[in-house]
Amino acid sequence: MGKGDRTTFFDIVCNSNPKTIKDLGRKLRLLTVTKIGKYSVYNDKLSNPDKVCKKTVYQLWLHCKRIHECITL
């Protein structure tokens, strides 16, 4: 927990076989929402899913979709 956890998660996914990560789709979904019901996903007020670099998102998608074929659109 702390600064850089989201980036570390992206690095782990991009440097491993995503098929071995259990519930990858749900974990990626949690990175894109701010609240589930009435509960906040992030404690940090500065954390914003919109601040994820588009290049990182594309690289992650390319790795999971085209190289390992483990996610769909």
N, C-alpha and C positions, 0 to 999 in steps of 0.2 A: 504494500500500500504506500502510495506516495507519488511524488513527481516522476513521470516517465514510465509508469506501469502500462499505459496503453501502448506506447511505443515498443516496450519490451514484448508485449503480447504479439504485436504485429511482426516483430523480428523472429519470435519463436515460430509463428505460423509460416513465415516465408522461408525459414531455414530448416524446416522439417517437412515430413509428409503429412499434409493436412488430414488425410484419411485416418490417421491414428489419433487425432484429437476428438475426444468424445463430445458430441453436441456442439460442433463448431458453428453451425448456423445460429443457434440460440445465443452463443457467446458473442458472435459478431452483431447480432441484433441488440444485445445489451449496450454495445458501444455506440449505438445510434439513437438511443432514447434517453430522456432526462428523468422521466418519472414512470413508474409502474403503479397504476392506480393513484393513490394519494401519497405514495412514498417516493422519495427522491433516490435515484440510483447512485449518484455521486454526493459525497459529503462536501467536497471542495466546490466552493461557489464559482471559481474560475474555470472549472471543467465544463467544456461545451463540446458536444459531438460535432457541431458545425466547424470546429477549428481543426479537424483532422485534414491533413494535407491531401488534396485530390490525387497527387502523384502516388502517395502511399496507398490510398484506396485502390487505385488502378493496378498497382503492383501486386497487392494482395489478391485482387480478383483474378489477375492474369495467372498468378501462381496456383490458385485454387481451381480455376475453371479450365484453363488451357493446358497446363502442365500435368496436373494430377486428376482433373476431371471429377472433382468431389463436390462441387456446388453448381447450382444452376442460377439463372437470372431470377 
